[in-house]
Amino acid sequence: MSPATVAITLILAVLATATAVYWGFVLGRLIRLARHTPLLEDGLELPVVDDLVSVIVPAHDEARVIERMVASMRAQRDARIELVVVLDRCTDDTLARLEAAAEDDPRIRPIVNDTCPDDWAGKCHAASVGAAAARGDWLLF
């Protein structure tokens, strides 16, 4: 064999060895990662948290959408929720539609807010009123 062929063969052997070592290292890391990665089914063993979630909705003249929102919230079955709807100085029939959609569901509480302090924005004040009236362990705005 010529010296050039020997050199090329040696270089290719070194590159092949380096590639094999690299992929062996990657495979080892993947195996270790797979052993220590929590599985989705492990989450099923966690204790069920039964905290009350207060969903606070500031609403100003939302008559055309309030019924869909209430229907969506009433369909929730996976968590204990209360829906606190703060009617912020409404001039339409939002309250009547809300009460009709709620169908005496005890989880839904309308709060009529007729005032807003001068140094407050309406939606922020309505959210604050709702948070103060909420009974839940968690607040969702």
C-alpha positions as a printed Julia matrix, in Angstrom:
141×3 Matrix{Float64}:
   0.0    0.0    0.0
   1.09   3.45  -0.75
   1.71   5.93   2.07
  -1.28   8.05   0.88
  -3.64   5.08   1.12
  -2.35   4.25   4.6
  -2.83   7.88   5.69
  -6.38   8.07   4.3
  -7.26   4.71   5.9
  -5.86   5.9    9.24
  -7.79   9.19   9.05
 -11.03   7.36   8.17
 -10.48   4.89  11.04
  -9.96   7.77  13.5
 -13.1    9.56  12.2
 -15.15   6.35  12.41
 -13.95   5.74  15.96
 -14.72   9.34  16.98
 -18.19   9.06  15.43
 -18.86   5.78  17.24
 -17.71   7.28  20.56
 -19.91  10.36  20.02
 -23.03   8.33  19.23
 -22.28   5.98  22.13
 -22.18   9.02  24.42
 -25.47  10.34  22.97
 -27.11   6.93  23.39
 -25.94   6.73  27.01
 -27.39  10.19  27.74
 -30.7    9.25  26.13
 -30.92   6.08  28.21
 -30.2    7.99  31.44
 -32.73  10.65  30.47
 -35.39   8.03  29.75
 -34.83   6.42  33.14
 -35.22   9.69  35.06
 -38.0   11.37  33.08
 -41.31  11.31  34.94
 -44.13   9.72  33.03
 -47.59  11.16  32.55
 -49.13   8.26  34.42
 -47.01   9.17  37.47
 -49.13  12.3   37.77
 -52.2   10.16  38.36
 -50.77   9.22  41.74
 -50.81  12.82  42.98
 -53.44  13.71  45.55
 -56.54  15.38  44.19
 -56.71  19.02  45.2
 -60.25  20.07  46.03
 -59.65  23.82  46.27
 -62.37  26.22  45.22
 -61.51  28.31  42.17
 -63.22  31.7   41.9
 -63.58  32.8   38.29
 -64.01  36.57  38.31
 -65.52  38.2   35.24
 -65.87  41.98  35.02
 -68.73  42.64  32.59
 -69.85  45.96  31.12
 -72.76  45.76  28.67
 -72.0   42.16  27.66
 -75.6   41.06  26.97
 -74.78  39.55  23.59
 -72.06  37.19  24.94
 -72.88  36.62  28.61
 -75.08  33.56  27.96
 -72.34  31.69  26.07
 -69.82  32.49  28.79
 -72.15  31.24  31.53
 -72.95  28.07  29.55
 -69.24  27.4   29.13
 -68.55  27.87  32.83
 -71.54  25.72  33.85
 -70.18  22.9   31.68
 -66.97  22.72  33.76
 -66.98  19.56  35.85
 -63.3   18.98  36.65
 -62.91  21.61  39.33
 -64.88  23.19  42.11
 -65.63  26.65  40.77
 -67.68  29.67  41.56
 -68.37  32.28  38.91
 -68.37  35.85  40.21
 -69.72  38.16  37.51
 -69.3   41.84  38.36
 -71.79  43.85  36.33
 -69.93  47.13  36.0
 -72.43  49.95  35.44
 -74.33  48.01  32.77
 -76.94  49.87  30.75
 -78.24  46.9   28.74
 -79.97  43.68  29.81
 -76.8   41.84  30.85
 -78.17  41.1   34.34
 -81.43  39.61  33.04
 -79.6   37.42  30.53
 -77.08  36.35  33.17
 -79.82  35.33  35.59
 -81.68  33.43  32.85
 -78.52  31.59  31.78
 -77.54  30.79  35.37
 -80.82  28.94  35.98
 -80.42  29.23  39.77
 -76.98  27.58  39.66
 -75.54  28.3   43.13
 -72.01  28.51  41.69
 -72.89  31.71  39.8
 -73.03  34.98  41.73
 -73.82  38.25  40.0
 -72.61  41.42  41.71
 -74.06  44.71  40.55
 -71.5   47.51  40.75
 -72.98  50.96  40.15
 -70.0   53.13  41.06
 -66.38  53.55  40.14
 -64.01  55.83  42.07
 -62.48  58.68  40.07
 -58.95  57.33  40.41
 -59.87  53.82  39.16
 -60.38  52.41  35.69
 -63.74  50.67  35.39
 -62.52  47.16  34.6
 -59.8   47.24  37.26
 -62.29  48.38  39.88
 -64.78  45.68  38.84
 -62.03  43.04  39.12
 -61.17  44.36  42.59
 -64.83  44.19  43.66
 -65.03  40.62  42.37
 -61.82  39.6   44.15
 -63.14  41.03  47.42
 -66.37  39.04  47.06
 -64.71  35.79  45.99
 -64.71  32.82  48.36
 -62.23  30.65  46.49
 -58.74  29.48  47.36
 -57.64  30.52  43.86
 -58.67  33.57  41.83
 -58.94  33.33  38.06
 -59.49  36.53  36.07
